Amino acid sequence: MSWLRPYVVVFATATIDGRIASRTGFSKLSCSEDKRRQFWLRSKVDAVLVGVNTIIVDNPTLRPKEFPHTRPRYYRVVLDGRLRVPLNARILDVSQYPTIVITSSRSDRSKIAELRKRGVEVIELDTEPPLPLDKVLPKLLDYGIRILMVEGGGETLWHFFRYGVVDELRVTYTSTVFGGREATSLVGGEGFSDTSESPKLKPVLLGLCTCGNEIHVIYRAMDVRGTPIEKPDLDTLRNFTLLIDLREGLWKPVT
Ligand SMILES: NC(=O)c1ccc[n+]([C@@H]2O[C@H](COP(=O)([O-])OP(=O)(O)OC[C@H]3O[C@@H](n4cnc5c(N)ncnc54)[C@H](OP(=O)(O)O)[C@@H]3O)[C@@H](O)[C@H]2O)c1
């Protein structure tokens, strides 16, 4: 397809049964090395995006940490079709890093004005939620966002997979199981009906975390829509020796 968009890397930490949060919303799944992998990736991207439920439940700052940021810019982006972001959310503090909230132009005008007064960038799309990603992602290019990291949650990842705009998926599988009908899956939404509909991903790197209890897998998507304007080399082994212990004989890189 001819439309242009950023390169999209999804990063998530899931239980063995593919849950990113338990039925109570508990999602502190990462070990310290996994956090470092996440921070390392944040240092290599132009923006980190989450859905508004993640802001409501976790109240993250999504700042880069530990590793010096290597790109010209760093935005935090929230997909928020109905403008539910709480006004006391930490992400709305733009003193260090800018924040972009993407919403529908039908959202509360006074709340949009309040966010803008605080220095938050609000992108309004003239459509009802859910916001179509083939409109959202080209808008991010206007801010110079060429490499986008998507951290979740499950509903947001559904939209990214449904639009076929995930170029790369990086998942850490922890050593625990949550189960639960009400738990949040790595990918939520309506779901695909069968493998003829669902996206195909190829594992290109498999590692045992230095903690010894987690595996980290990097997949590349085999069928993507839209054209990423930059294709970064994010996963050379040199970059990963720092973070992943590929123990010979136990695990080895697929490529
Ligand atoms: N373990 C991990 O790696 C990880 C990472 C991130 C989050 N989490 C966990 O995941 C849970 C939250 O996940 P979730 O699936 O409930 O929600 P989510 O993906 O964080 O947010 C979903 C909401 O974002 C808005 N949104 C997403 N895509 C949109 C689109 N295309 N257009 C318009 N609005 C859009 C919608 O709000 P409206 O419904 O108002 O339209 C949607 O309901 C939390 O418990 C969090 O802790 C875990």
The ligand as an ORCA input file, in Angstrom:
! r2SCAN-3c Opt
* xyz 0 1
  N       2.531     -6.111     30.579
  C       2.632     -5.165     29.645
  O       3.572     -5.160     28.838
  C       1.593     -4.079     29.577
  C       1.829     -2.967     28.754
  C       0.839     -1.974     28.686
  C      -0.331     -2.121     29.412
  N      -0.523     -3.204     30.213
  C      -1.781     -3.369     30.956
  O      -2.865     -3.425     30.054
  C      -4.043     -2.953     30.699
  C      -4.738     -1.952     29.797
  O      -5.001     -2.581     28.551
  P      -6.417     -2.429     27.826
  O      -6.474     -3.429     26.750
  O      -7.488     -2.445     28.863
  O      -6.414     -0.960     27.286
  P      -5.419     -0.026     26.440
  O      -5.042     -0.667     25.183
  O      -4.355      0.501     27.338
  O      -6.409      1.202     26.154
  C      -7.567      0.930     25.359
  C      -8.326      2.197     25.131
  O      -7.528      3.128     24.407
  C      -8.341      3.799     23.488
  N      -7.896      3.398     22.140
  C      -7.060      2.421     21.772
  N      -6.961      2.355     20.437
  C      -7.774      3.301     19.969
  C      -8.133      3.725     18.690
  N      -7.635      3.172     17.578
  N      -9.023      4.717     18.583
  C      -9.525      5.303     19.686
  N      -9.225      4.974     20.952
  C      -8.352      3.963     21.064
  C      -9.757      3.305     23.684
  O     -10.419      4.162     24.581
  P     -12.027      4.368     24.453
  O     -12.609      3.048     24.818
  O     -12.349      5.441     25.423
  O     -12.324      4.747     23.041
  C      -9.531      1.926     24.265
  O     -10.601      1.454     25.055
  C      -3.599     -2.330     32.011
  O      -3.922     -3.214     33.071
  C      -2.103     -2.203     31.863
  O      -1.451     -2.345     33.118
  C       0.428     -4.178     30.310
*
